[in-house]
Amino acid sequence: MTIQEIQNEIIAEFSLLDGDKEMILTYIMELGERLPPMDESLKVEENIIKGCQSKVWLSTRLEGDKVLYLADSNTQITKGLISLLIRVLSGQKPEDIMTADLYFIEKIGMGQVIGSQRSNGFSSMIKQMRLYAVAYQTKLQS
């Protein structure tokens, strides 16, 4: 699926929650619970995303011409947030990740549900995922 198709799927799922903040937060936490477990050996300092209030570990690898992400967090909501980003961006080409308009964030009302601290952390997650994509794009071009 394309980044756009995945985002539209997420928007459709969240639209069923009818803007109910409590239901949205519960759903985000459920999404985090579905995140594949991250090996403890990957939960090291260099995999921690800076700028997040909670601990968020992000590991990545290039498989063919696709970037694959693996992540975990020590809080349920943050784990759910990173799981949304992984769902949208993992398995995509680096250049698609770098140029993606992540419009689903606004469309599902994320700004109304998470506070400014989490919002800053969420931006840090996106930034780190894009930095990996830039590095892989450079590697693929060389």
N, C-alpha and C positions, 0 to 999 in steps of 0.2 A: 504494500500500500504506500501511497505517497504521503508526505508530511501533511498535505492539505486534507487528504481523505481521512487520515487518522484524527486530525484536529476536528473535522466535521463529525466524526463518530463520537468523540469526547463531548462536544457541544450538545449533541443529541441526547447522550446519556444524562448530562447534567440538567438539561431542560426538563427532564422528568421530575426533578427535585423541586421545580417551581420556585427557585430562589430562596428556599428555606435554609437559612444559614446553618442551623444545627444539623439538618440532614446532609448538607453539602460537606460539612466537616466530618461527619460520620462516614460518608462515602469516601472521602479523601483518605481517611485512616484505613478503611477496608482495602483500598487500592494499594496502600503501603504494605498491608499484610500479604498481598499476593505477589509482592516483589520477590524474585528468586533470591535465596539466601546468598550472602557474600561470604566467601572464605575468610576466616579470621586473619590469614596471612596477608590479605589485601588491606586490612584495617590498620594502616600505618600512617605516620605523620605526613608523608609526601602525597597521600591520597585524600587528605582532608581538604575540603573546599573552604578557603579563607572567606570571611565575611558572613558566615552563617552563625547564628547564635547557638544553634544545636550543632552537634557533631554530624557531619555528612561526609562519607567516604565515597569517592568516585574513582573507579578503575575503568580503563578502556583498552581496546585493542583494535587493530585493523584486520579485517578478514576479507581478503580480496580487495574490493574498492569500497567496502562498507565499514562504517565505524560502529562498534558494539560497545555499549556502556553497561557497567555493573555498579550498583550503588547500595548504600545502606545508611541508616541514621539511627541515633539513639532516642529519637522521639517519633511517635506515631504519625503526627501531622506532617512533619518534615519528610518522613519516609514516604508518605503518600504524595507529597509534592514532587519529590525527585522521581517517583515512579511514573507520574504523568509525563515528565520531561523525557524519561527513558522510553516510554511508550511512543512518543512522537518522534524522537530523534535517533534512537538506536536502530541500527540496520539500514541507515541512510548513507548516501555518499557525502563526503566531507563538504563539497561545495554547496550541496543542498542544505546542510546543517548551517553553514556560514550565512547563507542568504535567506533562510526561512523567516517568514513573518509569523510569529507565534501569536496569532490573533485569538486562539482559543482561550488564552488567559483572561482577556477582557470579556469575551463572550460568555464565559461561565460565571462571571462576577467574582473572580478570585480576589480582586482588590477590596471588595466589601467584606470578604470572609476572613482574610488573614491580615494581621496588623502590620504596621510599618517595619518592625524588626524582621518579621518573617518575609515580608515583601522584599526587603534588602537582601536577605539570604537567598530568596528565590532568584533574584537577579544575578547573584553571585554564582548560583548553580548554572544558569543559562550561559553566563560569561565563560565559566570554566569548560563547559561542554563545547562551546564554540572555539575556545582556544585549542582544545584537542583536535577539533576538526581542521583548524588552520594548519596545525603541525602535520597532520596526516595528508592534507592537500599538498603541502610543500614536499612531503616525502614521496607522494605519488607522481609529482611533476619532475622530480629529479632523476 
